[in-house]
Amino acid sequence: MDHDARRKEIIKQMARIDCMEKGRLSEEYREKFRDGQIVKLGPYYKHQCWEDGRNVSRRVPVSQVEQLRKAVDGYHEFEDLAKEYAEITIEMTRQPAVDGVKKKQR
């Protein structure tokens, strides 16, 4: 696939991402001593992201986990596509310069 076609495909893929959220979603468990045994409680879900130069953390209800997971994945996919788009564009930008350089005559 040539560079222009790949760039157009990347733009189409970006447009299909319908939800995004920065950060990460983590799952954690807690231990509690009950009836002489240690009982594992959870999972509890936490969303963390950087806002205004600091790490912000919030608890996420189980009912919102799947939607948030999809949004976080969407953001990471968008970032990957944007990086690929930039790399292709940089390569295209440099290509004419490389093609146009003449070797020195001896």
Secondary structure, DSSP 8 states (H G I E B T S, - for coil): --HHHHHHHHHHHHHH------SEEEEEEEEEEETTEEEEEEEEEEEEEEETTEEEEEEE-GGGHHHHHHHHHHHHHHHHHHHHHHHHHHHHHHHHHHHH------
